Each structure stands twice: as C-alpha cells, then as structure tokens.
Amino acid sequence: MIQLGEWLPDQADIMNSGVTVATNVMPAAVGYHSMNGFVEYSNAASGTIKGIFAAKDTASNTKLFAGDATDLYQHNSSDNDLDSVGKVGGYTLTDSERWNFVQFGDYVLAAGGIGESIQQFTLGSSSAFADLTGSPPKADFIAVVRDFVWVANIDSGSGRQPYRCQWSGFNDITSWTPGTDQSDFQDLPDSGAITGLVGGEYCTILTERAIFRATYSGLPLVWQFDKVVSERGCQFKNSVCNAGNLVFFLSSDGFYAFDGQKTSPIGSERVNEFFLKDFDSNYDYRMSASVDPLNEVAMWSYTSTQSPTGQPDKIIIYNYVLNKWSLAEVNADYLAPMFSA
C-alpha cells in the first residue's frame, strides 16, 4: 500500500515529504478519503444566497432560514420551496454585504450590514421578519455572548463606525440604550476596522491588525477588553469561522487559528503560498467560511484566478484535529453549517 503524505503545495516537488496534489478529497489519518458531492436540498431563491442559518424551536423543530440581496426565506419541507419571510419592501444588500444570523432563545436575529435594520423572527409565532425594536444599530456582524446580543462595525444613525462594538441589555434583545440594563458600547480605535465577531462565554473581536477578547466582569464595567494579539489581525471579513472557542481566519500572510489566548499559523510552509497565488482578491467579498464539526474541518470557498466569472470555484479544507489540508474544485457561492428538518 502506498502511504500518501500530507498536502504540501508550498514545498518543492523534488524531495517533498508529502504530496503536491490532493484535490476533491478530505484529509484522513492515513492519506485521504473521497469528498461527497453537493446535493440539491431546496428549490432556488430569487438571487445568490448571502446567508444560511438553522434554528430549533422549543419543541426541537428545525427551521432553516436563508437570505439573498433582496429577501429572507424559510425552507418549506412540504414542497422544498424557499418561502419569502422578509419584511414588506424587502432589502438592498450590496455585493460586499452578507446576512449574519444568531438565535437568542425563541428569536432569530439577522444583521445585513449598515444599510439594513437588524431583523427579528420569533420562532413559533412569526410569519415574517421585522425590524428589531429598541433602536439597535445597524451592523455588519452579530453574535450572542453569554446573555447579551453583540453587534460590531455599526451605524447608530450618524454613519459607519467601523471600530465600534455594542451590546444589548442583559437578557433583553430590545434594550440598546447605553448605560441601561448593562447595555453599552466600546470603541477599539487603534487596530483598524472590526472584521469578525465570535460569541460564546466571551467575545472574540477580530480587527484588521489585532484580536481582542471581551470578558464579562459585571457592573460597573460590565465587560473587560483585552488586546490579546497585537502582531496580526484578520484582513478578510468573510474568512472567519469557528469550532467552539477555536477561531479560524485569513490574515494578509495566510491562515491562522486563535484559541482565546494566542494565534497559531496553520498554513505556513504548507498552503499559504499556494492559496495567496491562487486566490483572486478582487472577489474577496465572495469568500465564505464554515466549519463542518462532523468531519472536523474548516473550509473556505473562494474565487480562484482561473474562475471566468468571479464565482467562487474552489474550497480549501483544513482538518483541525489532524492538522492537514486538501482542496476541492467545486462551485460554492456560500458555505454554512445546517441541519435538515
């Protein structure tokens, strides 16, 4: 049996301890195994999908939502249609904007950039999304951190504030008045625009030149902000994905993982050089990233320099348990985790 080493396209062909081609396969403990193809799950939306989110109500019923530039949808399992559940008048997301969803109790919230109000859908009772009450800011990013909803790279009504993050009142998605119910905001003015937000027990805030961690401390400060990484940040806002507290992202010099304390290079001397040459950064806004927890891989869909139309045509795959990479040549406009109804 021939033992195949890890994919190392950045190393020279001669004396390469691994392999220089690992296409349309998934990393395995010994070599690679085949990658499953895409299968059709629903009928088409009106436009290119810009967000997918799976939620469960209190009865554990699965609800699958999606959004494009002009509408929000809910998957109808009876006929496989994507039924329109967007607000009256629809939406106008730009090419560079995406829908970012979170679930907070019975509520599904969606942020679509600074051109759209945060949307709310109540599981079990809503028939359509509506503007979230309480005057929250418009935002590029949204996350749930402990008992708070966080937003970042925002517009509170006076123009974009790319360095600001803001959080709701304690356990109240409609309380957004700073100084009330522990709601407030924080500016991070020295590290570039905020490019990612990851929730959980603490908040991970990625900026262009640094990474911050916000830890709940209670009144009077509410949150303690620490710049835990100052030597690099996330340059591509659509490159952020996470497996629990392990956050993956793309910086200017390649791929990194952040564990809450420090960053680790995961592509150096292996795939960074290949990717940065193959990646068409003119279409960086079309990149998407997601984690497949069943296969324990992080994946980035991107537009390569060979794409004739600018559509993402490749997926680079990282197994974060085995610390191995592979590549898929497949068109994928958007990657997202989901579960079936």
Sequence and secondary structure as in RCSB ss.txt:
>XXXX:A:sequence
MIQLGEWLPDQADIMNSGVTVATNVMPAAVGYHSMNGFVEYSNAASGTIKGIFAAKDTASNTKLFAGDATDLYQH
NSSDNDLDSVGKVGGYTLTDSERWNFVQFGDYVLAAGGIGESIQQFTLGSSSAFADLTGSPPKADFIAVVRDFVW
VANIDSGSGRQPYRCQWSGFNDITSWTPGTDQSDFQDLPDSGAITGLVGGEYCTILTERAIFRATYSGLPLVWQF
DKVVSERGCQFKNSVCNAGNLVFFLSSDGFYAFDGQKTSPIGSERVNEFFLKDFDSNYDYRMSASVDPLNEVAMW
SYTSTQSPTGQPDKIIIYNYVLNKWSLAEVNADYLAPMFSA
>XXXX:A:secstr
      B TTS STT SSBS  BSEEE SSSEEE       S   SS   EEEEEE TT  EEEEEE SS EEEE
 TTT  EEE   TT     TT   EEEEETTEEEEE BTTS  EEEETTT SS EE SS   EEEEEEEETTEEE
EEEEESSSSEEEEEEEE BTTBTT   TTSTT EEEE TTS  EEEEE BSSEEEEESS EEEEEEEETTTEEEE
EEEE S   S GGG EEETTEEEEEETTEEEEE SS EEESSTTTTHHHHHHHB GGGGGG EEEEETTTTEEEE
EE BTT SSS   EEEEEETTTTEEEEE    S        
